[in-house]
Amino acid sequence: MNDESRVPFRLRDHIGVISGLLLGSVAFLFVVALAILGDEPALTLLVVIVVGIALIALGTRIRG
């Protein structure tokens, strides 16, 4: 494969994924901060998020 056939990485092609990761990280850190401050609904939401992500990761491992 030569250099002309490679598609270069362009930021504008991936801006949705990058912005989603950044905004999701900010929201997650905000919920973590609320949970640390003692907000019980934030702690519940944090547990649901972590368990959900763990189940998705485990499900893909079992399936794949």
C-alpha positions as CSV (number, residue, x, y, z in Angstrom):
1,M,0.0,0.0,0.0
2,N,1.6,3.3,-1.0
3,D,1.2,6.7,0.6
4,E,-1.3,8.0,-2.0
5,S,-3.9,5.3,-1.1
6,R,-3.9,6.1,2.6
7,V,-6.7,8.3,3.8
8,P,-5.2,11.0,6.1
9,F,-6.7,11.7,9.5
10,R,-8.8,14.8,9.3
11,L,-10.1,16.4,12.4
12,R,-13.4,17.5,10.7
13,D,-14.1,13.9,9.8
14,H,-14.1,12.9,13.5
15,I,-15.3,16.1,15.2
16,G,-18.5,14.4,16.4
17,V,-16.7,11.6,18.1
18,I,-14.2,13.9,19.7
19,S,-16.7,16.4,20.9
20,G,-18.9,13.6,22.2
21,L,-16.0,12.2,24.2
22,L,-15.1,15.6,25.6
23,L,-18.6,16.6,26.5
24,G,-19.3,13.2,28.0
25,S,-16.2,13.4,30.1
26,V,-17.1,16.8,31.4
27,A,-20.6,15.5,32.3
28,F,-19.2,12.4,33.9
29,L,-16.7,14.4,36.0
30,F,-19.6,16.7,37.1
31,V,-21.6,13.7,38.3
32,V,-18.5,12.4,40.1
33,A,-18.0,15.7,41.8
34,L,-21.6,15.8,42.9
35,A,-21.3,12.2,44.2
36,I,-18.2,13.1,46.2
37,L,-20.0,16.1,47.7
38,G,-22.6,13.7,49.0
39,D,-25.5,14.0,46.6
40,E,-27.2,10.6,46.7
41,P,-29.0,10.7,43.3
42,A,-25.7,11.6,41.7
43,L,-24.1,8.5,43.4
44,T,-27.0,6.4,42.1
45,L,-26.6,7.7,38.6
46,L,-22.8,7.1,38.8
47,V,-23.4,3.5,39.8
48,V,-25.9,3.0,37.0
49,I,-23.4,4.4,34.5
50,V,-20.5,2.3,35.7
51,V,-22.6,-0.9,35.8
52,G,-24.0,-0.2,32.4
53,I,-20.6,0.3,30.8
54,A,-19.3,-2.8,32.5
55,L,-22.2,-4.8,31.2
56,I,-21.7,-3.5,27.7
57,A,-17.9,-4.4,27.9
58,L,-18.7,-7.8,29.3
59,G,-21.3,-8.5,26.7
60,T,-19.0,-7.7,23.8
61,R,-16.3,-9.9,25.3
62,I,-18.8,-12.8,25.6
63,R,-20.2,-12.3,22.1
64,G,-16.8,-11.6,20.4
